Amino acid sequence: EKAAAAEKEAEEEKEKEKEKGETEKDKEGDEEGVDSKKKPDTLPGYCLYVSKTKSKAERDADAKKKEENRQDRFEGIKLYVRNLPKDMTDEKLKALFEEFGKVTDIKAVLEKETSECKGYGFVRYAMMEEANKAIEE
């Protein structure tokens, strides 16, 4: 009977707290001397990006500009390169192939876990003559 009475009393206490708009968390914060409505003293461990909203026309213009830049980047002739050493990086691959012409895109394919080159990659040239020169030499 005492346990049932204690449970009933606890339930009534919770109802009163709900009516006041308080929660157990608010009470704990008050006991620690922290005002829960204040800004935290420390920043969160993640970064938030906040900006103004854009109109549909602005979003469309941004998307169009981004697509144009992407097309410029991916114009040209893409070459497949194999038998690359395991220590090959994008920078090293670019240095190897820049002597034949303007490289617009480059990728040495790496393993996710070890970050070692898988032995192949891709090089994109702006002009067909540059790509042919790289193949021949």
C-alpha positions in Angstrom: 0.0 0.0 0.0 2.8 2.4 0.8 4.5 1.7 -2.6 1.2 2.4 -4.4 0.7 5.6 -2.5 4.3 6.6 -3.3 3.8 5.9 -7.0 0.5 7.9 -7.0 2.3 10.8 -5.2 5.2 10.7 -7.8 2.6 10.8 -10.7 0.9 13.8 -9.1 4.3 15.5 -8.8 5.0 14.9 -12.5 1.6 16.3 -13.5 2.3 19.5 -11.5 5.7 19.9 -13.2 4.1 19.5 -16.6 1.6 22.2 -15.7 4.4 24.5 -14.7 6.3 23.7 -17.9 9.3 22.3 -16.0 11.0 19.0 -16.7 13.4 16.9 -14.7 16.2 18.3 -16.9 15.3 21.9 -16.0 15.4 21.0 -12.3 18.8 19.4 -12.7 20.2 22.4 -14.5 18.9 24.8 -11.8 20.5 22.6 -9.1 23.8 22.9 -10.8 23.5 26.6 -11.0 23.2 26.6 -14.8 20.4 28.6 -16.4 19.1 26.4 -19.2 18.0 29.3 -21.3 21.5 30.8 -21.5 23.8 30.3 -24.5 26.4 27.5 -23.8 29.9 28.7 -23.0 31.4 26.2 -25.4 30.8 25.7 -29.0 29.5 22.3 -30.3 32.0 19.9 -31.8 30.5 20.3 -35.3 30.2 23.2 -37.7 27.0 24.8 -38.8 26.6 26.6 -42.1 24.0 29.4 -41.9 23.1 31.7 -44.8 20.2 33.6 -46.3 17.6 31.6 -48.3 17.8 32.0 -52.1 15.0 32.4 -54.5 14.2 29.8 -57.1 15.8 32.0 -59.8 19.0 32.4 -57.7 19.2 28.6 -57.1 18.6 27.9 -60.8 21.4 30.4 -61.8 23.8 28.8 -59.3 23.0 25.3 -60.6 23.5 26.5 -64.2 26.8 28.1 -63.4 28.0 25.0 -61.5 27.0 22.8 -64.5 29.0 25.0 -66.9 32.0 24.8 -64.7 31.7 21.1 -64.6 31.4 20.8 -68.3 34.5 22.9 -68.8 36.3 20.7 -66.4 35.2 17.5 -68.1 35.7 18.6 -71.7 38.4 16.9 -73.6 39.8 13.4 -74.0 40.1 11.0 -71.0 42.9 8.5 -70.9 43.1 5.4 -68.8 46.6 4.8 -67.2 47.6 1.5 -65.7 50.6 -0.1 -64.0 51.0 2.9 -61.6 53.1 2.3 -58.4 51.4 2.0 -55.1 52.8 5.4 -53.9 51.2 7.3 -56.8 49.1 10.4 -55.9 47.1 12.8 -58.0 49.8 15.4 -57.7 52.5 13.0 -58.9 50.3 11.8 -61.8 49.6 15.3 -62.9 53.3 16.2 -62.8 54.0 13.1 -65.0 51.5 14.1 -67.7 51.6 17.9 -67.7 54.6 17.9 -70.0 52.4 16.7 -72.9 49.7 19.4 -72.6 47.1 21.0 -70.4 45.6 18.5 -68.0 42.0 19.4 -67.1 41.2 16.5 -64.8 43.3 13.8 -63.1 42.6 10.9 -60.7 44.8 8.2 -59.3 42.4 5.6 -57.9 43.3 4.8 -54.3 42.2 2.0 -51.9 39.9 3.4 -49.1 41.6 1.6 -46.2 45.3 2.0 -47.0 45.2 5.1 -49.3 47.6 3.3 -51.6 47.1 3.5 -55.4 45.3 0.6 -56.9 47.6 0.7 -59.9 45.4 2.7 -62.3 44.1 6.2 -62.9 42.7 8.7 -65.3 44.1 11.7 -67.1 42.0 14.2 -69.1 43.5 16.5 -71.7 41.8 19.6 -73.3 42.9 18.7 -76.8 43.1 15.5 -78.8 46.6 16.3 -80.0 47.8 16.5 -76.4 46.2 13.2 -75.6 47.8 11.5 -78.6 51.2 13.0 -77.7 50.9 11.5 -74.2 49.9 8.1 -75.6 52.8 8.0 -78.1 55.5 9.1 -75.8 
